[in-house]
Amino acid sequence: MGWFGVRFPGLKAGSSGYISMNSRVFKNVHLLAQLTKRDILARYRGSIFGALWSLLSPVLMLVVYTFVFGVVFKARWSGTVEDQGQFALIIFSGLLCFNVLSESICRAPTAISGNPNYVKKVVFPVEVVPLSLVLSSVWNAVVATGVLILGQLVIVGSVPLTALYFPLVLLPLVLMSMGLSWFLASLGVFIRDINHLVPLLTSALLFVSPIFYPVDAVPESVRRYFWLNPISPVVENARRVLLFGTEPHTGLLLFSAALGASVCVAGYVWFMTTRKGFADVL
């Protein structure tokens, strides 16, 4: 007998779990695409501008960041970036990455508990529901990246070729978002308080991540712990390739990839095991 009254047979971990995850996801790729599209459109249903808000929102936020940090606070990035517009781009790039994770995991606890009809359908692959939320956040990141590149062209005048590395840099964070979304979607069925706890944790994570400040600004005595934050390596590499024109740091990239893949597989195994108890609770 396992947690929540669910039996835990021998789990298929490692490569077996990875293969199982990929086969089920690719098998239901059409359904996943439909759920993702529906989720994106549902956000803007009934509004005047509709899906255009997915473009307007990051544009407006970039303008706000430029004004607040560049004009009001006259902030600088460790003395290396003097231009107000460039500083806004640095902040915007960090939040772009952070939002991929935060949007996914904040909505994940209600992904299954808010859709009990899916659970009652015996043949419905409920594992694609949390995944559709992740892909929806990735779509928002894609649009925001387009805004960032446009802002880079306007403010700086060019975009470095290293920006082509950005999908590779962001992939580990997407994998981690998938794993955590599966885990939290399952946990949200059995413990409803998770729905209130996760937004608080993500708010705390925002301020202990190098979004509004560089890692170099952190006291050296605690700086090493900032690199254990899964957001930090991704944000650092994103800024390197998108804004500073340098290749991603190999060590940080490998660490992110290993962590993201591990969390993804572990979250999937957890979800597929605990799903046996969903119907009893819902």
Secondary structure as UniProt FT lines:
FT   HELIX           3..5
FT   HELIX           14..27
FT   HELIX           29..44
FT   TURN            45..46
FT   HELIX           50..52
FT   HELIX           53..65
FT   HELIX           66..72
FT   TURN            78..80
FT   HELIX           84..107
FT   HELIX           108..110
FT   TURN            111..114
FT   HELIX           116..120
FT   TURN            122..123
FT   TURN            126..127
FT   HELIX           128..155
FT   HELIX           161..165
FT   HELIX           166..190
FT   TURN            192..193
FT   HELIX           194..207
FT   TURN            210..211
FT   HELIX           215..217
FT   HELIX           220..226
FT   TURN            227..228
FT   HELIX           231..242
FT   HELIX           250..274
FT   HELIX           275..277
FT   HELIX           278..281
//
